[in-house]
Amino acid sequence: MKIVVLGATGTIGKAVAQLFREKGHEVIAASRSSTPAVDIANPASIPAFFEQVGEVDAIVSAAGSAAFVALPDLTEEQIQLSLTSKLMGQINMVRHGLPKLRPKGVAVITGGFLAYAPAPKTSMIAMVNAGLEGFTKAAALDLTDGRRVVIVHPPWVAETAEQLGMDPTPWPNAAKTAEAYLAAVESSQNGVPVFVEGYAPGDI
Ligand SMILES: NC(=O)c1ccc[n+]([C@@H]2O[C@H](COP(=O)([O-])OP(=O)(O)OC[C@H]3O[C@@H](n4cnc5c(N)ncnc54)[C@H](OP(=O)(O)O)[C@@H]3O)[C@@H](O)[C@H]2O)c1
């Protein structure tokens, strides 16, 4: 399959791209610094990106920022970033990618378990993740010719937890997390959330 991996230089995206390549898929690595480049916070860059890439079998997004800030401290700018980057950026990636998504193709976007397990300072992240899940469930009903859309909700990834000074041991590493993206691409699931094995809401 020819697969766009958005965020292919990031903690999760890098592991996803590597796993897809190991499975024999062709990976088009995409980010603000790739060639061609795409900035999902700038909607005009997305159709231009797909024009250069052409038809694909899968669009996998592991990118997008949302504010990790306590509600009383949130600025208007941080709220807007959460909306334009992780929420609308990924929705626009699916929307503008659809004309280039082959029949039976799949779009995979990234939410996060904070949609299910709220924590302090995550009101924007939880809102965006839940919004992306709602989008996924309804957007699936509008797709034709066997096309699918799925959302992966990763838990904390061990590498990220370590960077944030948290205990990484309860969490899967990026390589294990990438398996959920492979399952999303290779399964026939549509309009549903996908979890890293062992890290579904009832498990954690
Ligand atoms: N890591 C975790 O523990 C965790 C847990 C749950 C959910 N998530 C979610 O998973 C996604 C990826 O997280 P991560 O930790 O792997 O991120 P990361 O390490 O910060 O990497 C982000 C990737 O996305 C690209 N990117 C960032 N902004 C972009 C934009 N506006 N347009 C296009 N590309 C952009 C970056 O490349 P450039 O800088 O070159 O553009 C990079 O390749 C995020 O949505 C995050 O909320 C992460």
The ligand as a Gaussian input file, in Angstrom:
#p B3LYP/6-31G(d) Opt

LIG

0 1
 N        3.264000      10.794000      22.651000
 C        2.240000      10.487000      23.447000
 O        2.412000      10.026000      24.601000
 C        0.843000      10.637000      22.939000
 C       -0.219000      10.053000      23.640000
 C       -1.515000      10.203000      23.152000
 C       -1.737000      10.929000      22.011000
 N       -0.682000      11.494000      21.353000
 C       -0.954000      12.253000      20.118000
 O       -0.247000      11.663000      19.057000
 C        0.149000      12.658000      18.119000
 C        1.646000      12.566000      17.896000
 O        2.309000      12.708000      19.146000
 P        3.897000      12.591000      19.259000
 O        4.204000      12.595000      20.712000
 O        4.397000      11.475000      18.399000
 O        4.318000      13.996000      18.632000
 P        5.788000      14.561000      18.340000
 O        6.847000      13.623000      18.804000
 O        5.793000      15.959000      18.874000
 O        5.855000      14.611000      16.742000
 C        4.960000      15.397000      16.018000
 C        5.128000      15.104000      14.529000
 O        4.148000      15.812000      13.814000
 C        4.745000      16.773000      12.934000
 N        3.934000      17.983000      13.043000
 C        3.745000      18.746000      14.147000
 N        2.913000      19.766000      13.847000
 C        2.575000      19.628000      12.543000
 C        1.768000      20.390000      11.657000
 N        1.146000      21.522000      12.050000
 N        1.625000      19.968000      10.379000
 C        2.268000      18.856000       9.953000
 N        3.061000      18.107000      10.738000
 C        3.214000      18.492000      12.027000
 C        6.188000      16.931000      13.463000
 O        7.112000      17.247000      12.417000
 P        7.487000      18.767000      12.015000
 O        7.834000      19.468000      13.294000
 O        8.608000      18.616000      11.055000
 O        6.246000      19.313000      11.362000
 C        6.463000      15.524000      13.973000
 O        6.794000      14.676000      12.876000
 C       -0.298000      14.010000      18.716000
 O       -1.546000      14.361000      18.169000
 C       -0.471000      13.689000      20.191000
 O       -1.431000      14.522000      20.813000
 C        0.587000      11.361000      21.777000

